[in-house]
Amino acid sequence: MQFSDSTSSMAGGYSSQLKLYLSNGDWTGLHQTVSGWLRSDPQQPVATFLKNIACLFTNPPNIIQNKSYLVNVNKKDWKVVTDWFAGFWSESEKHNPYFQALDFILKPTSKKVGSIEAALQDNPHNPELLFLQAIALRDRNASIEKLKRAVENKAEFPAAFYLLGIFSLELQHPQEAETYLAKAVEQAPDFLEAHYQLGSLYSLYIPDSAEKARQHFEKVIELDPEGGAGKDAKKVLEENTEPQYGQRIGTSTTTRKGGLSTLTILGISLLTVVLFSGPVAQFLKINNPSIGILAGIFVFIGLYSLAGRKK
């Protein structure tokens, strides 16, 4: 196994803890452990990768803490992660759903479908696997059913509720979207994009909801005062404009008004590099638009903040 001595020794030191937390699906414990690892080695790709995954399954807003890694990840770092994982899990973990979730994320694109299907045969009710399968599906109705099953088995799952809201909007169900997005911010009060999408939903599609829209846009401004999301929310409130980046009914995130498509494309690229394909070269082989939804969760704050500061 070829990776740096520092990665090998540090990973070895944390190995038993990481295995214990992963075996039990304890994402909070995993997050705490790799956070300690990162304090010792701030640029450690394995620890950063694991922290991002733990954030996804616990509290999406914390992903902003790792945005520099997401922006700057390279092929060498990705190989460190894949090499580490190949030597980390053993035959005894092959049917554990949480190890299978990491395996799915790290698999090359051509092997993802088989990987998730095999994992779900072993663990048909696992919420993390259902969540990942929902992202990979092209059928929004099928994705929603998978996500509903996920939250039935994992009540505290803000990322899944967020996706349920976005997918419901794409299928022109604003009332259902309101319920799901409200659940996302209830569980993750600082979930910036969920607040932004709720504010947009109230201002665009829910009659007599101006006060609710204002409350969520004010939260966006509080969370992102200097970024693009905060600036746009302030403009909506002060100038009575339509939200620039709000999800529109019946459209995908790659066709939103106001220039988000460019940011979304970048987001898809970043997530493809970090989670779904590895090296940048493989991105050109991806044609699944669903990946953009999850990409938004990982890079929303970083991208919007960057865009806002460049204006």
N, C-alpha and C positions, 0 to 999 in steps of 0.2 A: 504494500500500500504506500503510495508516494504522496505524502504531504509533510508540511514543515514540522520540525522537531517541537516547536512551541505548540502547534495544534495537537500533535500526538500526545505530548505530556499533559497538557491542560485537559484535553478531552479524556485522557485516561483517568485523571484525577476526579473528573465529574461524571465519569461513565456510569457508575452504579446509581447515582442520584437520577441522572437523565433516564436511565432504563426503568427505574422504579416509577417515576412520574409518567413516562410515556406508557408503560404497561397498564397503568390505572386511568389513563386519560386525564391526569391532573395537570391541566394547562397552566393553572395559577402557580403551582409548585415549580413547573418547568420554567415559567417566566421568571420567577424569583431567582432560580439557580443560574440561568444563563445571564441574567442581569448582573449577578455577582461575578460571573466569568468575564463579562464585558468591562466591568470596572477594573479588572486586572489586565485585560487585553482588549482595549476599545475597538480595534480594527479586526477582531476575530470573525471571519466569515461564517463559521459553523454556529457560533453563539448568536450572531445577528440573525441568521436564517431562522434558527429555532425561536428566537424572540418574536420575529414577525409572525410565525405560524401560531405561537401561543396567543399573540394579540388578536389574530383573526378569530380564534375560537373563544376568546374571553371578552376583550374590550377593544374594538377597532380603533378608537381614538389614539391609543398608545402607539399605533404604528408610526405616527409622525416622528417619534423618537429615533426611528431608524431610517429616516428618509435619505440621509446622505449615503448610506450603503445602497439603497435602492437605486439612487441616481448614478452611483459610480461603480456598481458591480461589474466585474469583468469575467472573462472566460476562465482565467486562472483561479479566481475566488470560487466560481461555480464548481470547478473541478475539485477544489478542496472539500466542498460540501458533499459532492457525490462520492468522492473517495472515502471520506469519513463515514458516510452512511453505509456504504458497501461493507465496511469492516465492523460497523457498530452493531447491526442486528444479526441475529443468528437464526438457526432453523426453528428454535423454540418460539421466536416472535413472528414467524411468517404468517400466522393466522390471527395475530393481534390487530384489531382495527386501527389503532393509533399509529402503529408502525406502518400498516398498510396505507394510511393516509399520507404519511411522509413519502412512502415509496411511490405512490401515485403522482405526487407533486414533482418528484425528482425524475420520474420516468421520461424518456424522450417521447415526443408527440405521437409517434407511430405506435407506441405501446400503451398509451394511456387508457384507451377504451377497454382493452383486455384486462388491464390492471384493476380498474375500478369495478368492472363486472365480477371479476374473480373475488375481489375483496368483499363485495356485497353478497356474494353467495355464502361466504363464511359468516358475515355479520350484517344481515339484511336490515336491521333496525338501528344501526349505528348512525347517530346524527351527523358526525363529521363526514363520514363517507357519503351520506345522502346529500349533504350540502355540496360537496365537491362534484358529485354526479349531476346535480341540478345545474351547476355552472357549465358543465360540458355538453348538456343536452341542447339541441336546437329548437325543441318544441317548448314554448313558454308554458303551456298548460301542464305538460309533463313535469317541467321544472318546478312549477308551483306545487304540484302534488308531492314531489320529493321534499321540498322545503317544509311543507306542512307536516310531513312525517318526521322531518328532522326536529322541528320545534315541539312536536308531541313527545319526543324522547329526550329533548334538552331544552327545558323551559327558558333558561337564561342563555339566549343565543342572538344577540343584537345584530350580528352580520346577516344571519338568516332572515330575521324580520325585515331588515333593510332591503334585501333582495326580493322578498315577497312583495314589498311595497313598490319597488321599481317594476317588477314583472307585471304586477296588477295594473299599473298605469299603462304599460305597453298594451295590455289587453282591454284598456278603456274601462277599468273598474276603479274610479277614484275613491269611492267610499271604502272599499277593501284596502286600497293603498294607504288611506289615512289611518286606518286601524293598525296596519303593520308598521308604518313608519313611526307612529306614536309609541308603539311598543318598543321599537328600537331605541328611541331617545329616553324612554322610561328606564330601560335597562342600562343604557350608556349615555348619561346626561351630557357628556361633552362630545358626542358623535356629530361632528361638524356637518358632514354631508347630509346626514339624516335630518338635522334641523333645517338645513337649506332646502332640501326637497319638500319638507313639510310646509315651510313658508311659501314655496312656489306653488304647491298643491292648493293651499288655502287661497292664495291670491288669484290663481288661474281657474280653478275648477269647483271649489266649494262655496256656494252662495253665502253671503252675510258672515264671512269669516275673516274680515279685515283685522280684527283684534288678535285672533290666533296667529294670522300671518305675521303681524307686527312682533309678537312675542318671540317667534322663532327667528325672524330676521335680526332682532336685537341680540339674541343669543349667538347668532353667527358673527355679528360685529364684535361681540365680547370675546369670542374664541379666536377670531382671525381679523383683528383690527387693521392690520397693514397689508393683508393679502387680498387677492382678487375676489374671493368669496365675500369677505367682509366689506370691501369697497362696493361691490355690486349690491349687497344687501342694504347698505347705507343709501345708495342711489335709489333703490326701489322705494325706501321709506320717505326720502326727502323729495324726490322728483316724480313719484308715482309712476315709475316705469315698470315694464314687465321684467321679471327676473331673467337675467341673461342665460343662466346655466341650468334652469329648471327642466326636469324631465317632462316632455310633452306626451300627452295621451296618444297611444298608438304608434309611437316612434321609439327607435332604439337610441341608446346613448351616443351612437356615432352620428346621429342626424339632428342633434339639438341645435337650436338657433343660437346666434350670438358668438360663434367662433369656438365653441367647446370641442367641435370635432377635431381640431388640431391638437388640443390638449389630450383628448381621449386617445387619439392615435399614439401619442407619446406614452400615455399611461399603459396602453396595451403593449407597447414595445418593452417598457420597463418590466411589467409583470411577466411577460413572456421570458425575458432574460432571467428574472429572479426566481420564478416559481414553475413555469410551465414548459420551458424548452431549453433553458440553459444558454448556450452561446447565441449571440445576436444573429448569426447567420441563419439559424433555424427559424427565426421569426418570419422570414419570407415564405415559409411553407405553411404558416398558420392561416386558416380561413374561417375560424369559428368566431363569430361576433360576440358570443356570450362572454368570452374572456374579458372584454372591455368592462363589463359590469364589475367583476372582482377587481380589475385594475383600478377602477375609480376609488374603491375602498382604500387601497394601499397608497395611492399617490395623490389623492385629491388635494389634501392640505398643502403638500409640498409644491405641486404644480400651480395651484391657484396663488399661493404666496409668491412664488417665483414670478408668475405672470403679473401679479399686482405690483411688484416692486420694479418691474421693467417698464411699466407704463409711465 
